[in-house]
Amino acid sequence: MTFINNNFLLETEAARHLYRQYAETQPIIDYHCHLSPEDIAEDRRFKNLFEIWMEGDHYKWRAMRANGVAERYCTGDADPYEKFMAWASTVPHTLRNPLYHWTHLELKRYFEIDELLDANTAPAIWKRANEFLASEQFTTQGILKRFRVEVLCTTDDPTDDLEAHRKIAAQKLVPRVYPAYRPDKALQVRQPERFNPWVERLQSAANVSIGSFKDFLLALRKRHDYFHSLGCRLSDHGMSYCYADFCSEQAAAGIFAKVRSGQAASPQEHSQFASFMMLFFGHLDAEKGWTKQLHLGAHRSVSTRMKGPDVGLDSIGDWPQGELLGAYLNQLDRENVLPKMILYNVNPADNYLFATMAGNFQDGSIAGKVQFGTAWWFLDHKEGMEWQMNTVSNIGLLSHFVGMVTDSRSFMSFPRHEYFRRILCNLLGRDMAAGLIPDQEDLVGRMVENICYFNATQYFGFELPIRESMRVEAVTKGA
């Protein structure tokens, strides 16, 4: 029997039935990823397995470094085949790391390769995969269709021109590809050397002369409006922790003027400015019915031996989260502008904190309005996913969970949805076998379908094809 077989991760008959009948065929809603919209617009064809699989993958780089592989084979100047061979030699050492599962699931689903990857099998796997990549099915758009990706949301700065998204919209692809609004750089007032050039780019993108703080807010609003016109329905913020040192617009304007003159904001001024801006962004999202995503707790670029973000030198942070997160959500709630919200933590110690915080701000208007989001980054593995789903089950309503995202830069990552779905079905199937939940296929199966697909379609408000619209209408009438 091959390693990636039909029963992979499915330990009981109930789990296998749930997966095959209710999870396996559901389309994918990948509402948070870091894929290149330019690659999709151009329908990029990858030259080789390195380009589609290893280019920019800091998960692999971390494992390779831990295996004693020199940096030239990770982010350095080794040629693509040498880098692939270095990765292949590392794979056997990743046993019990999720990379071992992901690697072989991806090889199976993309290239029908059942062999285990190592230094001996690598040359033949390289050749076979590259033959597949030369076919029409393996362009970026072909991959989206192959894996039944119905909606995909990229991550985009307010200064991005979104030209690629305009091109994609004009092509009227079956998979819908939308931008997501990520204004992290609007908070960088402690670094005028970064903030001020970014404001200049914002000025150009919004076609607004930014001579004052009011102009700055207007420019951000105009970009928010433009993102919305291209189908954007989510914003995203990556922060160490929330900000809740609220100040007046006049105080925020004073800080803005100081930084525009070239002076760095103090730590307290940064906290006040960021707090004001995060409330402003909350207002924008609430006005348009968007969902706001908060990715909290990552300690980024801990090692400084290499320049730049996203090179695999980050860690879990240990900042206190509860008081500031609660104060931020409460202030939005008091102002009656709390948008739909997904809270992602990267520190597992915060699981129950985030789940209970989400429960404080459900208001009866939308099922699961504030979500404890799917396992993210360092928690994106079997155990981490089970922790997250068990926490939601114990504290809230798993039935309204909006499911998995890839959070990926790789077009090889769509089998992570299958990975998640198998883990979900195994969790529920195990409970059914143990008598912990009813052995009722219609009850549990419907829950699986909803978590894998239908909850997301209803929650985010994406435009739906007729088939899914009819299904949602039927569910609503049935309720």
C-alpha positions, 0 to 999 in steps of 0.5 A, spaced: 500 500 500 502 506 498 503 512 503 498 516 501 492 512 500 485 513 500 485 512 507 490 517 509 489 520 516 482 517 516 482 512 522 475 509 522 470 507 517 465 513 519 471 518 518 472 515 511 465 515 509 464 522 512 470 524 507 468 521 501 461 523 501 461 530 504 468 533 504 472 530 498 468 533 492 467 540 495 470 546 492 475 550 495 474 557 498 481 559 499 480 566 502 487 568 505 493 566 501 499 570 498 499 567 491 501 572 486 496 575 482 500 577 476 502 569 475 494 568 475 493 574 470 499 571 466 497 564 466 504 562 468 507 556 466 512 553 471 519 551 468 520 546 473 519 543 479 523 548 483 519 554 481 512 551 483 514 548 489 520 551 492 521 558 490 519 562 496 517 556 501 520 558 507 517 552 511 522 548 506 528 553 508 527 552 515 527 544 515 533 544 510 537 549 514 536 544 520 538 538 516 545 542 515 544 544 508 548 551 506 544 557 505 546 557 497 541 551 497 535 555 500 535 562 498 542 562 495 545 562 488 545 554 487 541 552 480 534 550 481 536 542 480 541 543 486 536 546 490 531 541 489 536 535 490 538 538 497 530 538 499 530 531 496 535 529 501 532 533 507 525 530 506 527 523 509 529 527 515 522 530 516 518 524 518 513 527 523 514 534 521 508 536 517 512 537 511 513 530 510 505 529 509 505 535 505 510 533 500 508 526 499 500 529 498 502 534 493 507 529 489 501 524 489 495 529 487 499 534 482 503 528 479 501 521 480 507 520 484 507 514 489 514 514 491 517 517 497 522 522 495 529 522 497 536 523 494 535 516 490 528 517 487 529 525 486 532 525 479 526 520 476 521 525 480 524 531 477 523 528 470 516 526 471 514 532 475 517 537 469 513 533 464 507 534 467 508 541 468 509 542 461 502 540 459 496 545 459 493 543 466 499 546 470 499 553 468 496 557 474 489 558 471 489 550 470 491 548 477 486 553 480 481 549 475 484 542 477 483 543 484 476 546 484 478 553 487 472 557 486 474 563 490 481 565 492 483 571 495 490 574 495 494 579 500 495 586 497 497 593 499 493 599 499 498 602 494 498 596 489 495 598 482 491 591 482 492 591 475 493 584 475 486 583 478 483 588 473 486 583 468 483 577 471 476 580 472 477 581 464 478 574 463 472 572 467 475 566 470 471 560 473 475 561 479 474 568 482 480 571 484 479 577 489 484 582 492 484 583 500 486 589 503 492 589 507 494 596 510 500 594 515 505 599 512 500 605 514 502 603 522 510 604 521 510 611 524 516 609 528 520 608 521 520 615 517 524 612 512 519 606 510 513 610 512 514 616 508 516 613 501 510 609 502 505 615 503 508 617 496 506 611 493 499 611 496 498 618 494 500 616 487 495 610 487 489 614 490 490 620 486 490 624 492 495 630 494 497 628 501 498 634 505 495 633 511 492 627 515 485 628 513 488 627 506 491 621 508 485 618 511 481 620 504 487 616 500 486 610 504 478 610 504 479 611 496 483 605 495 478 601 500 473 603 495 477 601 489 479 594 492 471 593 493 470 595 486 474 589 484 470 584 489 475 585 495 471 583 501 476 582 506 482 586 510 488 583 513 492 585 519 499 582 521 501 585 528 504 582 534 498 584 538 492 589 538 493 596 539 488 600 544 491 606 546 486 610 543 487 618 541 483 623 538 484 625 530 487 631 532 493 627 536 493 622 531 494 628 526 500 631 530 503 624 530 502 624 522 505 631 521 511 629 526 513 623 522 512 626 515 517 631 517 522 626 518 522 625 525 520 618 528 514 617 533 516 615 540 513 608 542 507 611 545 506 615 539 506 609 535 501 606 540 496 611 539 497 612 532 496 605 530 490 605 535 487 610 531 488 607 525 485 600 527 479 603 529 479 607 522 480 601 518 474 597 522 469 603 520 471 602 513 470 594 513 464 595 517 461 600 512 462 595 506 460 589 510 467 586 509 471 581 514 477 583 518 482 578 519 487 579 525 493 575 524 496 576 531 503 574 535 508 572 530 515 574 532 518 576 525 525 576 523 528 574 529 535 573 526 538 578 522 543 575 519 539 575 512 535 581 510 528 581 508 522 578 511 519 571 509 526 568 509 524 563 515 527 566 521 521 568 524 518 565 531 512 564 535 511 571 540 510 571 547 506 577 548 500 578 552 494 578 548 487 578 551 487 585 554 489 589 548 485 585 543 478 585 548 479 593 548 480 594 541 474 589 539 470 592 545 471 599 542 469 597 535 463 594 538 461 601 543 461 605 536 457 600 533 462 598 527 464 591 529 465 588 522 465 580 521 472 578 524 477 572 524 482 572 530 488 568 528 493 566 533 500 563 532 501 561 540 498 555 542 497 558 549 492 563 546 487 558 543 482 558 549 483 566 550 482 567 542 476 563 542 473 566 549 474 573 546 470 571 540 464 569 544 464 576 547 462 579 541 457 575 538 451 579 537 446 575 534 446 578 527 450 573 523 452 566 525 459 566 528 460 573 526 467 573 530 471 567 529 477 563 532 480 562 525 484 556 523 490 554 525 496 558 522 503 558 520 507 554 526 500 551 528 498 549 521 499 541 522 495 535 524 495 537 532 495 544 531 488 543 527 485 538 532 487 543 537 484 549 534 477 545 532 477 542 539 478 549 542 472 552 538 468 545 539 469 546 547 468 554 547 463 556 541 460 552 535 464 548 530 458 548 526 459 555 524 467 555 523 469 558 516 474 553 515 481 552 512 486 557 508 492 555 505 496 562 507 501 560 502 505 563 496 506 556 492 501 553 487 502 546 490 499 548 496 491 546 495 492 539 497 492 542 504 485 543 504 484 536 503 489 535 509 484 539 513 478 536 511 481 529 512 483 531 519 476 534 520 473 528 518 477 523 522 476 528 528 468 527 527 468 520 525 472 518 531 467 521 536 461 518 532 465 511 533 466 512 540 459 514 541 461 522 543 456 525 538 450 521 534 452 516 529 447 520 524 450 521 517 445 527 515 447 531 522 454 530 522 455 530 514 451 536 513 456 539 518 462 537 514 459 540 508 458 547 511 465 547 514 469 545 508 465 550 503 458 552 505 459 556 511 465 560 507 460 562 501 455 565 506 459 568 511 464 572 506 458 574 501 462 572 495 458 572 489 456 565 488 454 561 481 447 558 481 448 551 483 451 554 490 446 559 490 440 554 490 444 550 495 444 556 500 437 558 499 435 551 501 439 551 507 436 558 509 429 555 508 430 549 511 432 553 517 
